[in-house]
Amino acid sequence: MTADKKTTNLNIAAKVLVAPWITEASTAAAELNKYIFRVTRDATKKQVEKAIEALYQVKVISVRTINVGGKKRMRGRIEGKTASYKKAIVTVKAGESIDLFGNK
């Protein structure tokens, strides 16, 4: 991989990935080589795959995406809505892992 291509893939990672999704369920899924990330609303599965492979140097097997709609919230009589977002569930090759906490 040339330096330009690697830089381009890291730029894609910066534009596509928002943050890792750290919950009890996502920690349990990590034992099955599945990692959950919050991604931008317009990110495609291919972009998410390239971003994860460039950033964490792992082989991605599959990517599943979920559009999560915002919920209604009330503050007194004023009705509002929380922001919508998109999540991606990334399955990596068996034997590989992503260190989300920086423990290595």
Legacy VTK file of the C-alpha trace (Angstrom):
# vtk DataFile Version 3.0
C-alpha trace
ASCII
DATASET POLYDATA
POINTS 104 float
0.000 0.000 0.000
1.465 3.328 -0.982
1.661 6.302 1.349
-0.974 8.233 -0.634
-3.476 5.386 -0.505
-2.880 4.881 3.228
-3.357 8.607 3.880
-6.544 8.595 1.796
-7.944 5.642 3.777
-7.140 7.376 7.083
-8.894 10.505 5.798
-11.940 8.361 4.998
-11.772 6.943 8.542
-11.779 10.445 10.021
-14.815 11.427 7.948
-16.817 8.204 8.441
-16.246 7.009 12.018
-17.634 9.112 14.859
-16.862 6.963 17.925
-16.851 3.390 19.170
-20.120 2.383 20.824
-19.195 1.288 24.371
-22.042 -0.452 26.194
-22.458 -3.694 28.082
-23.981 -5.322 25.000
-21.185 -4.134 22.700
-18.566 -5.445 25.131
-20.265 -8.848 25.055
-20.403 -8.715 21.242
-16.643 -8.033 21.138
-16.085 -11.566 22.413
-17.749 -12.760 19.176
-15.445 -10.520 17.036
-18.235 -7.966 16.508
-17.553 -4.309 17.194
-20.080 -1.483 17.156
-19.295 2.047 15.983
-21.311 5.229 15.609
-20.835 6.475 12.040
-21.961 9.466 10.015
-25.477 9.343 8.575
-24.290 9.231 4.959
-21.601 6.540 5.450
-21.856 3.454 3.252
-20.909 -0.086 4.254
-17.869 -0.025 1.943
-16.658 3.254 3.471
-17.038 1.830 6.983
-15.137 -1.320 5.956
-12.235 0.673 4.464
-12.130 2.989 7.482
-11.943 0.129 10.019
-9.320 -1.750 8.002
-7.167 1.383 7.632
-7.464 2.547 11.223
-7.170 -0.760 13.102
-5.277 -2.982 10.568
-7.796 -5.851 10.756
-9.657 -7.819 8.077
-13.378 -6.973 8.040
-15.714 -9.866 7.242
-19.056 -8.022 7.243
-20.656 -4.676 8.038
-24.260 -4.199 9.118
-25.713 -0.719 9.546
-28.644 0.522 11.603
-30.398 3.884 11.294
-31.625 4.825 14.760
-34.371 7.426 14.785
-34.591 10.166 17.387
-36.994 9.888 20.301
-39.619 12.405 21.383
-38.790 14.279 24.575
-40.916 16.652 26.619
-39.724 19.500 28.844
-42.908 20.753 30.371
-45.234 21.531 27.467
-42.401 21.931 24.967
-41.958 18.918 22.730
-38.600 18.169 21.137
-36.719 15.308 19.575
-33.297 13.775 20.168
-30.913 13.500 17.248
-31.028 10.528 14.884
-27.815 8.600 14.260
-26.374 5.598 12.459
-24.568 2.605 13.964
-22.407 0.014 12.231
-21.795 -3.516 13.512
-18.458 -4.692 12.136
-17.446 -8.359 12.190
-13.696 -8.961 11.968
-11.778 -12.085 10.994
-11.471 -14.789 13.669
-8.314 -14.380 15.713
-8.112 -10.619 15.162
-9.368 -7.984 17.564
-9.750 -4.239 17.885
-8.340 -2.620 21.022
-10.941 0.044 21.839
-9.562 0.858 25.298
-5.845 1.130 24.481
-4.786 -1.710 26.789
-2.170 -3.269 24.509
LINES 1 105
104 0 1 2 3 4 5 6 7 8 9 10 11 12 13 14 15 16 17 18 19 20 21 22 23 24 25 26 27 28 29 30 31 32 33 34 35 36 37 38 39 40 41 42 43 44 45 46 47 48 49 50 51 52 53 54 55 56 57 58 59 60 61 62 63 64 65 66 67 68 69 70 71 72 73 74 75 76 77 78 79 80 81 82 83 84 85 86 87 88 89 90 91 92 93 94 95 96 97 98 99 100 101 102 103
